Amino acid sequence: MSKLIYYVAVSMDGFIATVDHKLDWLETFTLGEDATPYEDFYRTIGAVIMGAETWRWIMQHAGDHWPYKAIPAFVISHQPLALGAEHNIKQLSGEARQMATQAKEAAQGKNVWLIGGGVTAACFAQAGELDELFVTTIPILLGQGVPLLPVTTACKMTVQSQRLLHSGAAEWVLSLNNRQ
């Protein structure tokens, strides 16, 4: 059965990007060889879902290279977006449960990667649709920025695994226990 997984890096004070949506703090940090390989995670993914701001960031920084060509991609927005017909991208809006179901069906038995951002992830978490967080905590304090998961109600989690890496980063895999 497909899971909706929020796979993300976060600063020690809980931010996934700076206030101006920059990731330079992350791009200069080397995780090391003991980190879970991105390729291993990506092989489990059959679709991606993201908010409009994350899609815009990717488009701005990836140039003509859409990194998710091989799998269905979904962008959540209530405003019309020019997604481009050359990519396998669909726009979604509506209830979190319906959007999660559509993405999981498109994943054809594999998992769905919720790429971001934090508000999008919080929407799914609060609706009981976010199954798992794979969080890599980077040893840096940003002071302010885009929060990891800005929920408005408590979300209970169970730690599935945790590892301290040689680089000082920590990997956490957490299950959410808030099915509605």
N, C-alpha and C positions, 0 to 999 in steps of 0.2 A: 504494500500500500504506500502510496506517495506521501511524503512529509513536506511541509512548508518550513524551510530552514533559513533563518537569518544568519548568514555567514559574514562576519564583519570584524574589523579591527577597531579598537577603542583606546583612548588615552586612559591613564589611571584615574582621572577625575570624570570619566564618563562621557567623553565627546568623540564622535566619529569624524568630525571635520572642524576646521576653524570657523569663526563667525562668518567669514567670507567664503565658506565652502571649499577651502583649500586643504590638500592632503600632503603638502610638502613635509610636514612633521613625520609622516608615515613613510614617505618615499626615501627618506634618508636613513631609515632604521633597517639594519640587516638582521633578519630573524635567525639565520644559521641553519645548519643541516639537520638539526633535530626537530625542526618545525614540521607539522603535518604538510606534506606536499600539496600545493594547490591542485595539481593535476589529479591526485587521488580523489579529492573532494569533487572536482568538476566532472569526473567520470560518472558520478552518481546522479548528476543533474540532467533532467529531461526538458526543463523549461525555466525561464527566469521571469521575475516580476519585479517592478520597481516603480517608484514615484516619478512624477514629471521632472522634478529638480535633479534627481539622479540621472535620468535619461539625458537631460540637457548637459549635465557635467560630462557624461561619457561622450556625447556627440562633440562637445567642445574640445575634449582632450584626446579623443581617438582618431580625429581627422576622418578620413574616408574608410577607416578600418572598424567596422562594427564587430565587436568581439564575440557576439553570440549568434553568428550566422547559421550554425548547424542545428540550433534548437529554437523552438518558439519563444518569443519574448512578448511580455505584456507591460504596458506603461499605463499607470493609473493617473487620470486627470479628468476634471470636470470641464476643462476648456479644450477646444479642438487643437490638436497638434499636427504638425506636418512631419509625420513619421518616416516617409520615404517608402515607396513601393518596392525598392530593391532589397529591403530587409524583411525578415519574417517577424514583423512587429505588429501587434494589435493594441489599440487603445481600449482601456476598460474604465468603467465607473460604476458606482452602485454599492450594493451591500458587500462587505468583506467576505461573507460566506460564499456568495455567488462567484465572486472573483477568484477565490481560492479554489473552488470546485472547477472552474473553467481552466485554470492554470494546471491543476493536478491532472485533469483529463488530457490536456495537451502533452503532459510529461510522459504519458504512456507507461506508467508503472515506475518511473524513476522519480526522484525528488524534484521539488521546485525550490530554486534559490531566490529568496527575497533579498535582493541586492541592497536596497535602501530606498529612501532614507529612514531616519528614525521615526518620523511621524507616520510614514507608511507602515513600518513594522509595528508601531504602537496600535494602529487601527486593526491590524490582524490579530495582535495579541489580545486586545480587549474584546474582540469578537470570538475569542476561543479558537481561532484558526491558525495561529502560529504554533507549530509543533515543537520546534527546537531552535536553540541559539547555539552557534559555534562562534565563540568570541575569543579573539586574541587580544589580550591586554598588553599594550606597549608601555614601557616604563618612562612615561613623559607626562607632565601636567600642562594642559593647555590653558587652564583658568576660565575659559568660556568657549562656546562653540555650539555645534549641532549635537544635541543629546542622543545617546545610544537608543533609548526607548522611552520617550516622554509619555508614559501612560498616565491616565487620570484616576485610575483605580488600581489597587494592588493586583499583581499577577504572581501567583505562587510558582516556584520553579524547583526542580529536583536536579541536583548535580549528577550527571552521568559519568563525567570524567574531568580531571583537571591535571595539567602538567606544567611545571616550571621549566622553561627552556634555558639553555646555556646563555642566550643573549640577554636574559632578564625578563623577557616577555613570558606571559602565561597563557595557556590555551584552556578554555572552558567549554564543555559541551553540556548544555542544560536543557531539560525537557520542561515545557510549560504544562502546568496542571490546572488550567482554567477553562476546560471545555464547557460550553454552555448548552 
